[in-house]
Structures are given as structure tokens and as C-alpha cells.
Amino acid sequence: MFRGIAAVAGTDNTIACPSPAPMSVPSTIQKWTSINKGEGAAVKTMDKKGAYCELYSKSQAGAHVQSCVTEDGSKALNANDVIWGFFKALP
């Protein structure tokens, strides 16, 4: 059984997206929040120059969905530390 999943993605400066059904990061977050029957607005768990994290945690199953974003694709966010903090906070 898995207690959590973490994914890291970076910018690649793609000019075009030839997929017939591209899915944005906000759409993906919304999808997982919906799957987990999440309710309510996200809560900022980190907000610093160049990066922020938002946690969607009010779900019927107790599942958490967190999104962390760097504003310019820089290394303003230490993904390893953020992911480990997310995993440690899981019940």
C-alpha cells in the first residue's frame, strides 16, 4: 500500500503542445482533488520569493493533494525537502 506519491516536473520551454487534449497543472490538481473528494480552498503552506506551495487537504478519505510551484522555473524550491516534509506529515 502506498501512503503518498510525489512527482517533480520542470519547464522545457515548449512552444506548442500537439496533444489533442493537453492537461495543465491546475487541471491535474483539480482532477486529483476531485478524485479524493476534496472540498474547500487550498491553504498556502509555503510562500517565499520565487516559489509557493498550496495544500488541498479537506477530503473524505483524508487524502492530501499538494502543489508547489516555482514562478520562473528556477531552483527557488528544494523539491527533496518539500517532498520529504509532505511524506512525513502523512498519517
Secondary structure, 3 states (H helix, E strand, C coil): CCCCCCCCCCCCCCCCCCCCCCCCHHHHHHHHHHHCCECCCCEEEEEECCEEEEEECCECCCCCEEEEEECCCCCCCCHHHHHHHHHHCCC
